[in-house]
Amino acid sequence: MGAIVPLVLCGGAGTRLWPASRESAPKQFINFLGERSTFQETIQRISTPDIFAPPVIVTAARYRHMVAEQLAALDLSATILLEPEGRDSGPAVAAGSHFIAGHDPHAVVMMLAADHVVEDVASFRAAAQKAAASAQNGHIVTFGVRPDHPATGYGYIRPDGAGETPDIRAVAAFVEKPDAAAAEEYVAAGYFWNSGNLVFRADQLLAEYARFDPETVAATAEAVAGARSDCGFLRLEETSFARTTAASIEIAVLEKTIHTRVLPVSMGWRDIGSWDALWSLTEKDAAGNAARGEALFVEAKDNYVLGDNLVAIVGLSGLAVVQTRDATLVIDRSRAEAIRPLIAMLKESGRPQIEEPAYVYRPWGSYQAIDRGERFQVKRIEVKPGGRLSLQRHFHRAEHWIVVRGTALVTIGETERLLYENESTFIPIGAVHRLENPGKIPLELIEVQSGTYLAEDDVIRLDDDYDRLRDDWERRAYAAEPVRDSSNGDAGGKPQSATSRPQPRRHS
């Protein structure tokens, strides 16, 4: 048997971990538990050449630079497939399987989510090899985690009888997330947590998928065949991918096929989909309080704190308090699902806190919002050595740049100049300009924007090292499209113009 090919899905928005996780910088890229993100920890677990081949990663185009940057920090490489749009895990797995099957139809594939925690890596790798042996016999094997408590935040698997071997069990049913009473019953009855990890042969998975949804399998095959290279990434062909049916791989295949098997495992697995899960994985004091950041607890117990500044909790229990520069969440730690209506409210009101975090990563570096008023905004910008922003112009704002550390090469119109520490420059409204770091240390500067409109979409890129001109075009095309009123469901909504909801400004 050859090496197992990891297929890592890395496209979720992680809204249940708002406000730390945002749509443009979701949870899988955040260091919640240590020095590395869960995406990086996932990649590290599969970086054993004698067991695993180099991974294939499926992600959204908007996350591609974060994926590449975090891979580079590990000095590891991967094939990165870009989805034109999110269609749930089913089409993502099908596309990844087509790509892998194009190199080896009989390749054994291990599908992994990028936001899971595994504490016992040796047990994980041993389980992968057991599952791979079963997959060679035509089975689609999922890891069933032996529960250590009656969790309500996970789906469950009900095994069918003793199974064909002591290690591999048949699956009687996949069960949705239960309430507390049902969870206790499931644990007592020997159910497993559904980890969502799968091991299968590429051709077998595609054959089973085609039995139940041939259109999606054909569409993803065309999307892979028509994929184009884009600065080291592979963009799946958009028109074909749009014909797929959005569905999870469980609903699309696993719940319907007779070939699903479950491998019981104990490997310290957790899905960090809630603040309660993070609390369970974080070191606690004698009263059960856990914190990442500075916190004080007085007559308080079993609380979780994540904060940029000091958080004090007095006389309260069972809370999660999450503080960022632009938002604070206080929630009953055990009620993960209660955040969904809050997220809906944030989206409906168009609040910026749902999209961008205060600390924003870009392929050239990062920026952090410091202050903002009606006609001004202040940011701290860091440009990595060799990093270069796009050649661009703004129609509604001017900018002042003050270098704090390092050396800046600044282009304004036809003029280039070097700026050193404590030097500054001014970019008038409409001026074509660019910032780059020609040095060997990070460039840090303070940017003061002033004008009538300060949103991020007031930028026209004229040249870009990171191929974002296409992203700009797609964003403006989307903003110009009519939207549908979905208040009565997905179908039959009344068309409305793009101006009937707040829209980004567009420029010719």
VEXVEXFI-15075 format. One record per residue (C-alpha): residue in one letter; x negated, y, z negated; chain; residue number from 1. Coordinates in Angstrom, 2 decimals. Layout:
   res         X         Y         Z   chain     n
     a         X         Y         Z       A   NUM
...
end
This chain:
   res         X         Y         Z   chain     n
     m      0.00      0.00      0.00       A     1
     g     -1.29      3.45      0.92       A     2
     a     -1.31      6.52     -1.27       A     3
     i      2.06      7.90     -2.39       A     4
     v      2.97     11.15     -0.60       A     5
     p      4.38     13.71     -3.11       A     6
     l      7.26     15.82     -1.84       A     7
     v      7.62     18.79     -4.21       A     8
     l     10.82     20.87     -4.11       A     9
     c     10.09     24.42     -5.16       A    10
     g     13.03     26.60     -4.22       A    11
     g     15.32     27.10     -7.25       A    12
     a     16.04     30.53     -8.69       A    13
     g     16.12     29.45    -12.36       A    14
     t     18.91     31.82    -13.36       A    15
     r     19.57     30.06    -16.70       A    16
     l     16.20     31.40    -17.88       A    17
     w     17.04     35.03    -17.10       A    18
     p     15.67     37.62    -17.84       A    19
     a     12.21     36.02    -17.74       A    20
     s     13.08     34.15    -14.54       A    21
     r     14.27     36.33    -11.65       A    22
     e     15.39     35.52     -8.14       A    23
     s     12.16     36.85     -6.64       A    24
     a      9.93     35.24     -9.31       A    25
     p     11.68     32.12    -10.65       A    26
     k     10.87     29.88    -13.60       A    27
     q      8.66     27.35    -11.79       A    28
     f      5.98     30.05    -11.32       A    29
     i      6.01     31.32    -14.93       A    30
     n      3.60     30.25    -17.69       A    31
     f      6.20     29.45    -20.33       A    32
     l      4.20     26.81    -22.18       A    33
     g      0.51     27.39    -21.55       A    34
     e     -2.00     28.75    -19.10       A    35
     r     -0.33     27.17    -16.08       A    36
     s      3.15     27.32    -14.60       A    37
     t      5.28     24.20    -14.35       A    38
     f      4.65     24.22    -10.59       A    39
     q      0.91     24.12    -11.24       A    40
     e      1.31     21.39    -13.85       A    41
     t      3.35     19.35    -11.36       A    42
     i      0.62     19.69     -8.74       A    43
     q     -2.03     18.73    -11.31       A    44
     r     -0.13     15.52    -12.19       A    45
     i     -0.27     14.36     -8.58       A    46
     s     -3.87     15.34     -7.87       A    47
     t     -5.26     11.82     -8.29       A    48
     p     -6.53     10.74     -4.82       A    49
     d     -6.50      7.03     -5.60       A    50
     i     -2.73      7.20     -6.25       A    51
     f     -1.40     10.28     -4.43       A    52
     a     -1.97     11.79     -1.00       A    53
     p     -2.08     15.61     -0.59       A    54
     p      1.43     16.94     -1.31       A    55
     v      4.09     18.36      0.97       A    56
     i      5.90     21.31     -0.62       A    57
     v      9.32     22.58      0.47       A    58
     t     10.05     26.14     -0.66       A    59
     a     11.82     29.32      0.35       A    60
     a      9.98     31.75      2.61       A    61
     r     10.14     34.43     -0.09       A    62
     y      8.10     32.21     -2.47       A    63
     r      5.44     31.16      0.02       A    64
     h      2.72     33.50     -1.20       A    65
     m      3.30     32.58     -4.85       A    66
     v      3.00     28.90     -3.92       A    67
     a     -0.22     29.53     -1.99       A    68
     e     -1.68     31.72     -4.72       A    69
     q     -0.98     29.20     -7.49       A    70
     l     -2.39     26.36     -5.39       A    71
     a     -5.54     28.40     -4.74       A    72
     a     -5.94     28.99     -8.49       A    73
     l     -6.14     25.20     -8.88       A    74
     d     -8.49     24.91     -5.87       A    75
     l     -5.99     22.51     -4.29       A    76
     s     -4.24     22.50     -0.93       A    77
     a     -0.91     21.25      0.43       A    78
     t      1.34     21.35      3.47       A    79
     i      3.99     24.02      2.81       A    80
     l      7.32     23.82      4.64       A    81
     l      9.49     26.95      4.54       A    82
     e     13.27     26.64      4.42       A    83
     p     15.13     29.34      6.39       A    84
     e     17.83     29.26      3.68       A    85
     g     18.63     27.27      0.57       A    86
     r     20.86     24.25      1.33       A    87
     d     20.38     22.34     -1.95       A    88
     s     18.06     19.37     -2.36       A    89
     g     19.56     17.05      0.26       A    90
     p     18.44     18.87      3.44       A    91
     a     15.12     19.77      1.76       A    92
     v     14.39     16.08      1.09       A    93
     a     15.49     15.12      4.59       A    94
     a     13.24     17.74      6.21       A    95
     g     10.28     16.74      4.07       A    96
     s     10.88     13.06      4.83       A    97
     h     11.02     13.74      8.58       A    98
     f      7.72     15.60      8.38       A    99
     i      6.05     12.78      6.43       A   100
     a      7.59     10.08      8.66       A   101
     g      6.12     11.85     11.67       A   102
     h      2.70     10.84     10.36       A   103
     d      3.72      7.47      8.89       A   104
     p      7.34      6.22      9.04       A   105
     h      6.66      3.68      6.30       A   106
     a      4.99      6.14      3.94       A   107
     v      6.12      5.90      0.33       A   108
     v      7.33      9.32     -0.81       A   109
     m      7.74     10.65     -4.34       A   110
     m     10.17     13.55     -4.61       A   111
     l      9.49     15.87     -7.54       A   112
     a     11.00     19.08     -8.84       A   113
     a      8.54     21.89     -9.55       A   114
     d     10.10     22.91    -12.88       A   115
     h      9.77     19.72    -14.97       A   116
     v      7.46     19.04    -17.89       A   117
     v      5.76     15.65    -18.39       A   118
     e      3.66     15.28    -21.53       A   119
     d      2.41     11.71    -20.94       A   120
     v      0.73     11.96    -17.54       A   121
     a     -0.76      8.44    -17.70       A   122
     s      2.73      6.93    -18.13       A   123
     f      4.02      9.09    -15.28       A   124
     r      1.34      7.81    -12.91       A   125
     a      1.88      4.19    -13.96       A   126
     a      5.63      4.59    -13.36       A   127
     a      4.97      6.09     -9.93       A   128
     q      3.04      2.99     -8.92       A   129
     k      5.76      0.64    -10.20       A   130
     a      8.42      2.61     -8.35       A   131
     a      6.31      2.64     -5.17       A   132
     a      6.13     -1.17     -5.19       A   133
     s      9.93     -1.33     -5.41       A   134
     a     10.31      1.29     -2.68       A   135
     q      8.26     -0.91     -0.35       A   136
     n     11.11     -3.44     -0.64       A   137
     g     13.66     -0.89      0.60       A   138
     h     14.85      0.57     -2.70       A   139
     i     15.34      4.24     -3.54       A   140
     v     14.04      4.42     -7.09       A   141
     t     14.88      7.15     -9.59       A   142
     f     13.19      7.65    -12.96       A   143
     g     15.67      7.14    -15.79       A   144
     v     14.28      8.79    -18.91       A   145
     r     14.98      7.02    -22.18       A   146
     p     16.76      9.72    -24.24       A   147
     d     15.44     10.73    -27.64       A   148
     h     18.59     12.73    -28.50       A   149
     p     22.13     13.16    -27.08       A   150
     a     21.38     16.08    -24.74       A   151
     t     24.25     17.91    -23.04       A   152
     g     22.04     19.70    -20.52       A   153
     y     21.09     16.64    -18.44       A   154
     g     22.96     14.28    -16.14       A   155
     y     22.93     10.60    -17.08       A   156
     i     22.48      7.26    -15.30       A   157
     r     24.50      4.20    -16.31       A   158
     p     22.44      1.09    -15.50       A   159
     d     24.13     -2.02    -14.11       A   160
     g     23.42     -5.13    -16.18       A   161
     a     19.99     -6.53    -16.82       A   162
     g     18.60     -5.62    -13.40       A   163
     e     16.63     -7.64    -10.90       A   164
     t     13.35     -7.28    -12.85       A   165
     p     12.57     -6.20    -16.42       A   166
     d     11.34     -2.86    -15.05       A   167
     i     13.80     -2.06    -12.26       A   168
     r     17.55     -1.82    -12.91       A   169
     a     20.49     -1.46    -10.57       A   170
     v     22.58      1.72    -10.93       A   171
     a     26.25      1.53    -11.86       A   172
     a     26.94      5.26    -11.84       A   173
     f     25.49      8.75    -11.99       A   174
     v     27.25     10.77    -14.69       A   175
     e     27.52     14.57    -14.84       A   176
     k     26.34     16.61    -17.83       A   177
     p     28.52     15.57    -20.80       A   178
     d     29.88     17.36    -23.83       A   179
     a     28.31     16.58    -27.21       A   180
     a     30.64     13.69    -28.07       A   181
     a     30.20     12.01    -24.69       A   182
     a     26.42     12.46    -24.87       A   183
     e     26.33     10.54    -28.15       A   184
     e     28.38      7.75    -26.58       A   185
     y     26.07      7.60    -23.55       A   186
     v     22.94      7.34    -25.67       A   187
     a     24.50      4.61    -27.82       A   188
     a     25.54      2.71    -24.68       A   189
     g     22.02      2.70    -23.24       A   190
     y     22.40      5.35    -20.54       A   191
     f     19.30      7.17    -19.26       A   192
     w     18.70     10.83    -18.53       A   193
     n     18.61     11.48    -14.81       A   194
     s     15.17     12.99    -14.21       A   195
     g     15.80     13.72    -10.54       A   196
     n     12.43     12.19     -9.58       A   197
     l     12.74      9.78     -6.65       A   198
     v     10.43      7.28     -4.94       A   199
     f     11.37      5.89     -1.53       A   200
     r     10.06      4.93      1.86       A   201
     a     10.51      7.80      4.30       A   202
     d     12.28      5.76      6.98       A   203
     q     14.56      4.05      4.45       A   204
     l     15.75      7.32      2.90       A   205
     l     16.47      8.82      6.32       A   206
     a     18.31      5.71      7.47       A   207
     e     20.57      5.76      4.40       A   208
     y     21.13      9.52      4.68       A   209
     a     22.12      9.08      8.35       A   210
     r     24.76      6.50      7.38       A   211
     f     26.62      9.14      5.35       A   212
     d     25.69     12.42      7.11       A   213
     p     24.13     11.86     10.55       A   214
     e     24.52     15.52     11.50       A   215
     t     22.31     16.73      8.65       A   216
     v     19.65     14.12      9.40       A   217
     a     19.65     15.05     13.09       A   218
     a     19.59     18.78     12.30       A   219
     t     16.65     18.47      9.91       A   220
     a     14.78     16.35     12.48       A   221
     e     15.23     19.17     15.01       A   222
     a     14.24     21.76     12.43       A   223
     v     10.97     19.90     11.76       A   224
     a     10.31     19.30     15.47       A   225
     g     10.84     23.01     16.16       A   226
     a      8.81     24.24     13.17       A   227
     r      6.28     26.95     13.95       A   228
     s      2.99     27.69     12.28       A   229
     d      2.96     30.95     10.34       A   230
     c     -0.26     32.03      8.61       A   231
     g     -0.93     28.56      7.20       A   232
     f      2.74     27.75      6.51       A   233
     l      5.28     25.80      8.62       A   234
     r      8.61     27.56      9.14       A   235
     l     11.46     25.13      9.82       A   236
     e     13.50     26.10     12.88       A   237
     e     16.39     28.25     11.68       A   238
     t     19.27     27.38     14.02       A   239
     s     18.95     23.63     13.52       A   240
     f     18.53     23.90      9.75       A   241
     a     21.68     26.04      9.52       A   242
     r     23.71     23.06     10.83       A   243
     t     22.91     20.97      7.75       A   244
     t     25.50     20.34      5.04       A   245
     a     24.45     21.84      1.72       A   246
     a     24.44     19.05     -0.85       A   247
     s     22.23     17.62     -3.55       A   248
     i     20.36     14.43     -2.70       A   249
     e     22.37     12.66     -5.44       A   250
     i     25.69     13.49     -3.79       A   251
     a     24.43     13.09     -0.22       A   252
     v     22.78      9.69     -0.69       A   253
     l     22.16      8.26     -4.16       A   254
     e     25.78      8.03     -5.29       A   255
     k     26.79      6.29     -2.04       A   256
     t     24.02      3.86     -1.17       A   257
     i     23.71      0.35     -2.60       A   258
     h     19.92      0.64     -2.54       A   259
     t     19.48      3.00     -5.51       A   260
     r     17.53      1.60     -8.46       A   261
     v     16.52      3.10    -11.80       A   262
     l     13.14      2.68    -13.47       A   263
     p     13.40      3.32    -17.25       A   264
     v     10.52      5.56    -18.42       A   265
     s      9.23      7.19    -21.59       A   266
     m      6.77      9.89    -20.60       A   267
     g      7.69     13.03    -22.52       A   268
     w      9.86     14.37    -19.68       A   269
     r     11.86     17.60    -19.96       A   270
     d     13.64     19.80    -17.46       A   271
     i     13.03     23.36    -18.68       A   272
     g     16.41     24.56    -17.51       A   273
     s     17.39     26.29    -20.74       A   274
     w     16.01     28.23    -23.69       A   275
     d     16.89     25.28    -25.89       A   276
     a     14.58     23.06    -23.82       A   277
     l     11.75     25.58    -24.15       A   278
     w     12.33     25.82    -27.90       A   279
     s     12.01     22.03    -28.16       A   280
     l      8.63     22.14    -26.38       A   281
     t      7.13     25.10    -28.27       A   282
     e      5.19     24.87    -31.54       A   283
     k      7.37     25.85    -34.52       A   284
     d      6.90     27.18    -38.03       A   285
     a      8.18     25.40    -41.15       A   286
     a     11.66     26.86    -40.59       A   287
     g     11.85     25.69    -36.99       A   288
     n     11.21     29.09    -35.41       A   289
     a      9.23     29.15    -32.16       A   290
     a      7.73     32.16    -30.42       A   291
     r      5.70     33.04    -27.36       A   292
     g      4.64     36.59    -28.07       A   293
     e      4.70     38.59    -31.31       A   294
     a      7.59     37.75    -33.64       A   295
     l      8.56     38.04    -37.31       A   296
     f     11.16     35.82    -38.98       A   297
     v     12.81     36.62    -42.33       A   298
     e     15.35     34.16    -43.78       A   299
     a     15.76     32.85    -40.25       A   300
     k     15.48     29.35    -38.81       A   301
     d     15.51     27.43    -35.54       A   302
     n     15.13     30.53    -33.36       A   303
     y     13.21     30.99    -30.10       A   304
     v     11.53     34.27    -29.14       A   305
     l      9.85     35.26    -25.88       A   306
     g      8.84     38.90    -25.85       A   307
     d      6.54     41.56    -24.46       A   308
     n      6.73     43.51    -27.74       A   309
     l      7.36     42.68    -31.39       A   310
     v     10.70     40.95    -32.02       A   311
     a     12.00     40.61    -35.61       A   312
     i     14.85     38.27    -36.57       A   313
     v     16.38     38.58    -40.04       A   314
     g     18.97     36.24    -41.53       A   315
     l     19.98     34.55    -38.26       A   316
     s     19.64     31.02    -36.93       A   317
     g     19.79     29.14    -33.66       A   318
     l     19.17     32.13    -31.38       A   319
     a     17.09     32.67    -28.28       A   320
     v     15.84     36.26    -27.98       A   321
     v     14.12     37.04    -24.69       A   322
     q     12.65     40.48    -24.18       A   323
     t     11.17     41.86    -20.98       A   324
     r     10.27     45.41    -20.05       A   325
     d     13.65     46.10    -18.44       A   326
     a     16.09     43.68    -20.11       A   327
     t     16.77     41.85    -23.39       A   328
     l     18.85     38.70    -23.84       A   329
     v     20.27     37.44    -27.16       A   330
     i     22.05     34.10    -26.84       A   331
     d     23.09     31.09    -28.90       A   332
     r     20.15     28.82    -28.11       A   333
     s     22.32     25.74    -27.65       A   334
     r     24.76     27.33    -25.17       A   335
     a     22.73     27.27    -21.96       A   336
     e     25.77     27.31    -19.68       A   337
     a     27.12     30.48    -21.31       A   338
     i     24.64     32.53    -19.30       A   339
     r     26.38     31.79    -15.98       A   340
     p     29.14     34.42    -16.31       A   341
     l     26.49     36.95    -17.35       A   342
     i     24.50     36.23    -14.17       A   343
     a     27.69     36.63    -12.14       A   344
     m     28.30     40.03    -13.78       A   345
     l     24.76     41.17    -13.02       A   346
     k     25.08     40.16     -9.37       A   347
     e     28.50     41.72     -8.97       A   348
     s     27.32     45.03    -10.38       A   349
     g     24.19     45.01     -8.20       A   350
     r     21.80     45.45    -11.11       A   351
     p     18.11     45.30    -10.12       A   352
     q     17.26     43.18    -13.18       A   353
     i     18.68     40.10    -11.44       A   354
     e     16.21     40.29     -8.57       A   355
     e     12.83     41.78     -9.43       A   356
     p     10.92     41.33    -12.69       A   357
     a      9.05     44.25    -14.18       A   358
     y      5.82     42.43    -13.22       A   359
     v      5.97     41.62     -9.50       A   360
     y      3.54     39.40     -7.59       A   361
     r      2.55     40.14     -4.01       A   362
     p      0.11     38.27     -1.74       A   363
     w     -2.40     41.10     -2.18       A   364
     g     -2.05     41.31     -5.99       A   365
     s      0.74     42.61     -8.24       A   366
     y      2.48     45.68     -9.59       A   367
     q      4.24     46.53    -12.83       A   368
     a      6.94     49.13    -13.35       A   369
     i      5.98     51.55    -16.15       A   370
     d      8.58     54.33    -16.09       A   371
     r     11.40     55.59    -13.93       A   372
     g     13.64     58.66    -13.74       A   373
     e     16.18     60.08    -11.32       A   374
     r     13.55     61.27     -8.79       A   375
     f     10.35     59.55     -9.88       A   376
     q      8.88     56.13    -10.57       A   377
     v      5.54     55.11    -12.08       A   378
     k      3.81     51.78    -11.36       A   379
     r      0.56     50.09    -12.31       A   380
     i     -0.85     48.37     -9.22       A   381
     e     -3.57     45.71     -9.10       A   382
     v     -5.14     44.68     -5.79       A   383
     k     -7.31     41.57     -5.81       A   384
     p    -10.78     41.70     -4.20       A   385
     g    -10.35     41.68     -0.44       A   386
     g     -6.60     42.33     -0.78       A   387
     r     -4.96     44.76      1.60       A   388
     l     -1.45     46.19      1.57       A   389
     s      0.44     46.59      4.83       A   390
     l      0.01     49.63      7.04       A   391
     q      3.28     51.39      6.24       A   392
     r      5.29     54.57      5.88       A   393
     h      8.14     55.78      3.65       A   394
     f     10.94     58.10      4.71       A   395
     h     12.24     59.19      1.31       A   396
     r      9.29     59.31     -1.08       A   397
     a      5.81     60.68     -1.50       A   398
     e      3.14     58.90     -3.54       A   399
     h      0.23     59.89     -5.79       A   400
     w     -2.52     57.28     -6.41       A   401
     i     -4.98     57.51     -9.32       A   402
     v     -7.76     54.89     -9.45       A   403
     v     -8.27     53.46    -12.95       A   404
     r    -10.77     50.71    -12.16       A   405
     g    -12.60     49.53     -9.07       A   406
     t    -12.84     51.07     -5.60       A   407
     a    -10.00     51.83     -3.20       A   408
     l    -10.23     52.19      0.56       A   409
     v     -7.37     54.52      1.50       A   410
     t     -6.03     55.16      4.99       A   411
     i     -3.76     58.19      5.52       A   412
     g     -2.96     58.86      9.16       A   413
     e     -6.25     58.75     11.07       A   414
     t     -8.40     59.34      7.98       A   415
     e    -10.13     56.72      5.84       A   416
     r    -11.81     57.47      2.52       A   417
     l    -13.14     55.66     -0.53       A   418
     l    -11.73     56.49     -3.95       A   419
     y    -13.60     55.64     -7.15       A   420
     e    -12.56     55.55    -10.81       A   421
     n    -10.73     58.69    -11.98       A   422
     e    -10.26     59.94     -8.40       A   423
     s     -6.84     60.43     -6.80       A   424
     t     -5.04     61.10     -3.53       A   425
     f     -1.61     62.15     -2.25       A   426
     i      0.48     60.49      0.49       A   427
     p      3.16     62.80      1.92       A   428
     i      6.62     61.59      2.93       A   429
     g      6.46     59.89      6.32       A   430
     a      2.67     59.56      6.44       A   431
     v      1.28     56.26      7.77       A   432
     h     -0.94     54.84      5.04       A   433
     r     -2.68     51.75      3.69       A   434
     l     -4.45     50.69      0.48       A   435
     e     -7.10     48.00      0.25       A   436
     n     -9.73     46.74     -2.15       A   437
     p    -13.15     46.42     -0.48       A   438
     g    -14.88     45.60     -3.78       A   439
     k    -15.67     42.47     -5.77       A   440
     i    -13.58     43.30     -8.85       A   441
     p     -9.81     43.90     -9.09       A   442
     l     -8.68     47.38     -8.12       A   443
     e     -6.31     48.99    -10.64       A   444
     l     -4.48     52.23     -9.99       A   445
     i     -1.48     54.20    -11.17       A   446
     e      1.08     55.09     -8.52       A   447
     v      3.55     57.93     -9.06       A   448
     q      6.41     57.96     -6.55       A   449
     s      8.67     60.97     -6.16       A   450
     g     11.61     61.54     -3.84       A   451
     t     15.31     61.07     -3.25       A   452
     y     15.24     57.27     -2.81       A   453
     l     12.77     54.97     -4.55       A   454
     a     13.96     51.42     -3.82       A   455
     e     11.58     48.84     -2.38       A   456
     d     13.37     48.68      0.97       A   457
     d     12.22     52.24      1.85       A   458
     v      9.21     50.86      3.68       A   459
     i      8.48     50.37      7.35       A   460
     r      5.56     47.99      7.83       A   461
     l      3.56     48.65     11.00       A   462
     d      0.89     45.99     10.45       A   463
     d      0.56     43.28      7.81       A   464
     d     -2.01     40.60      7.01       A   465
     y      0.66     38.35      5.46       A   466
     d      3.19     38.20      8.32       A   467
     r      5.91     40.09      6.44       A   468
     l      7.08     42.05      9.47       A   469
     r      9.38     39.12     10.26       A   470
     d     10.73     39.21      6.70       A   471
     d     11.52     42.92      7.13       A   472
     w     13.39     42.23     10.35       A   473
     e     15.43     39.43      8.78       A   474
     r     16.25     41.55      5.72       A   475
     r     17.49     44.46      7.84       A   476
     a     19.46     42.13     10.12       A   477
     y     21.15     40.60      7.06       A   478
     a     21.94     44.00      5.57       A   479
     a     23.56     45.06      8.84       A   480
     e     25.81     41.97      9.05       A   481
     p     29.42     42.09      7.85       A   482
     v     30.01     40.33      4.56       A   483
     r     33.05     38.32      3.57       A   484
     d     35.26     38.77      0.58       A   485
     s     34.99     35.41     -1.15       A   486
     s     37.32     36.24     -4.03       A   487
     n     39.81     33.68     -2.69       A   488
     g     37.22     30.99     -2.03       A   489
     d     34.68     30.36      0.68       A   490
     a     37.17     29.99      3.51       A   491
     g     39.73     32.43      4.78       A   492
     g     38.15     35.52      3.27       A   493
     k     39.01     38.86      4.87       A   494
     p     36.09     40.37      6.83       A   495
     q     34.79     43.65      5.49       A   496
     s     32.19     46.05      6.72       A   497
     a     28.64     46.11      5.39       A   498
     t     29.31     49.53      3.92       A   499
     s     32.02     48.21      1.62       A   500
     r     29.37     47.09     -0.84       A   501
     p     26.12     48.85     -1.84       A   502
     q     23.53     48.30      0.89       A   503
     p     19.82     48.97      1.20       A   504
     r     19.03     51.95      3.38       A   505
     r     17.95     51.03      6.89       A   506
     h     15.70     53.02      9.13       A   507
     s     15.19     53.10     12.85       A   508
end
